[in-house]
C-alpha cells in the first residue's frame, strides 16, 4: 500500500497526453500496490502563485517569525511541501511547451525548493532533505525529443531531474508520449507510451 501524489500540469484537461500517460502509470502502480491512495494535485485548476517579494522574504525569515503576513506568504509552500513529504510515490504529468515545462509546474516547484525545508547547506554542500521516494515523469510532446535531431531542445527532463535531485528525489523514471503532432506517429503515440510503462 502506497500513498501516491498525482501532479497534473497540462492545460488540455482530459485530452492531455501527459495526463493520460500519468493515469496509466498510476493504474499500474495501484495494481502492484493494492489499497494505495491517490491524491490529485491539478496545478492548472488550482494555480500556485509565481514567486513575489513577499514569498522570498518569508522563505528566508527567521523560523520564529509568526506574523500574519509570514503565514500567508508561506501557506502555498508549506502545503506543497507537506503533500510531497506525505507521498511515497510522485507521478508528474509533464507536457512539453516550447521545449520546457509549463509555467504552472515551475511555480509549484518554486514553492517546493526551499532552504531548510527540502534542502540544506548545513554541511557546506547542498543536501536534499526529501529522500526515500519514487518519482515517475509522464512526459508528452508533439515532437520526438528523447533521441534524434530535437534531443538538444529538450530542457524539460534534464531540468526536472536536476531540480528534483537537488531536493533529494533522485529515483526518477521517465515514460514518454512522443510525436503526438507528427503525421506518421500521432495515431500510435499515446498507446506506444502507455505500452512502455513498467513499474
Buried (B, 14 or more C-beta within 10 A) or exposed (E): EBBBBBBBBBBBEEEBBBBBBBBBBBBBBBEEBEEBBBEEBBBBEEEBBEBEEBBEEBBEBEEEBEEEEBEEBBBBBEEBBEBBEEBBBBBBBBBBBEBBBBBBBBBBBBBBBBEEBBBBEEEEEEBBBBEEBBBBBBBBBBBBBEEEEBEEBBBBBEBBBEBBBBBBBBBBEBBBBBBBEBEEBBEEBBEBBBEEBEB
